Amino acid sequence: MEQSIENIEILMAPTVEALGCRIWGVELQGGFKNNLKVVVYIDSEKGISVDDCAVVSEHVSDILDMEDLVPSPYVLEVSSPGLDRILFKERHFKESIGLKIDVRLSRPYQGRKKLTGVLLDYGDLELILRDKMGERIIPIDAIKKVRLIPEI
């Protein structure tokens, strides 16, 4: 599935950039008993409007249909990553050092599958988080999803 996401991003990136946006990340959700949902998060320096999402959606849909990267039927959703954005790429993690994050794990780590704290560091094999209990070194392969926790 990781390869599919990467291929989708590579094919969509030039078109999305030509429309004045950049791809923040792509998620594939569902797909067994129900339709596959392709979620494309876009961002730009000026922010993202509903119109941006509609235009990108129209173009991305055409690309997905022509390239046959996603099995039909599928549902496409184009959205801003929001304030509580998911961190997808290494650069997202590096840019978020010092910020509060919510970490969901695919398997228990020290008896927990959910951790919240400040991101201290990110590397190829581990993420370092500081929470109420101190510093935790979390293996990257145990991480399911990481989101920023907005501080307003």
C-alpha positions as CSV (number, residue, x, y, z in Angstrom):
1,M,0.0,0.0,0.0
2,E,2.9,2.3,0.7
3,Q,4.1,1.9,-2.9
4,S,0.7,2.8,-4.2
5,I,0.6,6.0,-2.1
6,E,4.0,7.0,-3.4
7,N,3.1,6.3,-7.0
8,I,-0.1,8.4,-6.6
9,E,1.8,11.3,-5.1
10,I,4.5,11.2,-7.9
11,L,1.8,11.3,-10.6
12,M,-0.3,14.0,-9.0
13,A,2.4,16.3,-7.8
14,P,3.1,18.2,-11.1
15,T,-0.6,18.9,-11.7
16,V,-1.3,19.9,-8.1
17,E,1.7,22.2,-8.1
18,A,0.6,23.8,-11.4
19,L,-2.7,24.6,-9.6
20,G,-0.7,26.6,-7.0
21,C,-0.8,23.9,-4.2
22,R,1.4,21.1,-2.9
23,I,0.6,17.7,-1.7
24,W,0.9,17.4,2.0
25,G,0.0,13.7,2.1
26,V,-2.2,10.9,0.8
27,E,-4.1,8.3,2.7
28,L,-5.9,5.2,1.4
29,Q,-8.7,4.2,3.7
30,G,-11.0,1.2,3.7
31,G,-11.3,-0.9,0.6
32,F,-12.4,-4.3,1.7
33,K,-16.2,-4.4,2.0
34,N,-16.7,-0.8,1.1
35,N,-15.3,1.6,-1.5
36,L,-11.7,2.6,-1.2
37,K,-11.4,6.2,0.0
38,V,-8.4,8.2,-1.4
39,V,-7.8,11.2,0.8
40,V,-5.4,13.8,-0.7
41,Y,-4.3,16.6,1.6
42,I,-3.1,19.8,-0.1
43,D,-1.5,22.9,1.3
44,S,-0.1,26.2,0.1
45,E,1.5,29.3,1.5
46,K,-1.7,31.3,1.2
47,G,-3.9,28.5,2.8
48,I,-6.5,26.3,1.1
49,S,-10.0,27.2,0.1
50,V,-13.0,25.1,-0.8
51,D,-12.5,26.2,-4.4
52,D,-8.8,25.0,-4.3
53,C,-10.1,21.6,-3.1
54,A,-12.7,21.4,-5.9
55,V,-10.3,22.3,-8.7
56,V,-7.6,19.9,-7.4
57,S,-10.2,17.2,-6.9
58,E,-11.4,17.5,-10.6
59,H,-7.8,17.2,-11.9
60,V,-6.7,14.5,-9.5
61,S,-9.8,12.4,-10.3
62,D,-8.9,12.5,-14.0
63,I,-5.3,11.4,-13.2
64,L,-6.4,8.5,-11.0
65,D,-8.9,7.3,-13.7
66,M,-6.4,7.5,-16.6
67,E,-3.5,5.9,-14.7
68,D,-5.7,3.2,-13.1
69,L,-3.7,3.4,-9.9
70,V,-6.7,2.9,-7.6
71,P,-9.1,0.0,-8.1
72,S,-12.7,1.1,-8.9
73,P,-14.9,2.1,-7.3
74,Y,-13.2,4.6,-5.1
75,V,-14.2,7.8,-3.3
76,L,-11.9,10.8,-3.6
77,E,-11.6,13.5,-0.9
78,V,-9.4,16.5,-1.3
79,S,-8.8,18.5,1.8
80,S,-6.6,20.9,3.7
81,P,-4.5,19.1,6.3
82,G,-6.0,21.4,9.0
83,L,-4.4,22.5,12.2
84,D,-4.3,19.0,13.6
85,R,-2.5,17.8,10.5
86,I,-1.1,14.3,10.1
87,L,2.6,14.1,9.8
88,F,3.4,12.0,6.8
89,K,7.0,12.7,5.7
90,E,10.3,13.1,7.4
91,R,10.3,16.8,6.7
92,H,6.9,17.1,8.5
93,F,8.5,15.6,11.6
94,K,11.6,17.7,11.4
95,E,9.6,20.9,11.0
96,S,7.4,19.9,14.0
97,I,10.2,19.3,16.6
98,G,9.2,21.2,19.7
99,L,5.5,20.9,19.0
100,K,2.9,18.8,20.8
101,I,1.8,15.6,19.0
102,D,-0.6,12.7,19.3
103,V,0.9,9.4,18.4
104,R,-1.2,6.3,17.6
105,L,0.7,3.0,17.6
106,S,0.0,-0.2,15.6
107,R,1.1,-2.3,18.6
108,P,1.5,-1.6,22.3
109,Y,4.6,0.2,23.4
110,Q,5.3,0.2,27.1
111,G,1.7,-1.0,27.5
112,R,0.2,1.9,25.5
113,K,-1.1,2.4,22.0
114,K,-1.7,6.2,22.3
115,L,0.9,8.7,23.5
116,T,0.8,12.5,23.7
117,G,3.7,14.8,24.2
118,V,6.3,17.1,22.7
119,L,8.3,15.8,19.7
120,L,12.0,16.1,20.7
121,D,13.6,14.3,17.7
122,Y,12.9,12.1,14.7
123,G,15.2,9.7,13.0
124,D,15.2,6.8,10.6
125,L,14.4,4.2,13.4
126,E,12.8,6.1,16.2
127,L,10.9,9.1,17.4
128,I,11.7,10.8,20.7
129,L,8.7,12.2,22.7
130,R,8.6,13.9,26.1
131,D,5.4,13.4,28.0
132,K,4.4,13.5,31.7
133,M,6.5,10.4,32.4
134,G,9.7,11.7,30.8
135,E,11.4,10.9,27.5
136,R,10.1,8.0,25.4
137,I,11.9,6.5,22.5
138,I,9.3,5.1,20.1
139,P,10.3,2.7,17.2
140,I,9.2,4.2,13.9
141,D,7.9,0.7,12.8
142,A,5.4,0.8,15.7
143,I,3.8,4.1,14.6
144,K,0.4,4.0,12.9
145,K,-0.3,7.8,12.7
146,V,1.0,11.0,14.2
147,R,-1.0,14.3,14.3
148,L,-0.1,17.8,15.6
149,I,-2.1,18.9,18.5
150,P,-2.9,22.6,17.9
151,E,-2.2,25.0,20.7
152,I,-4.5,27.9,20.3
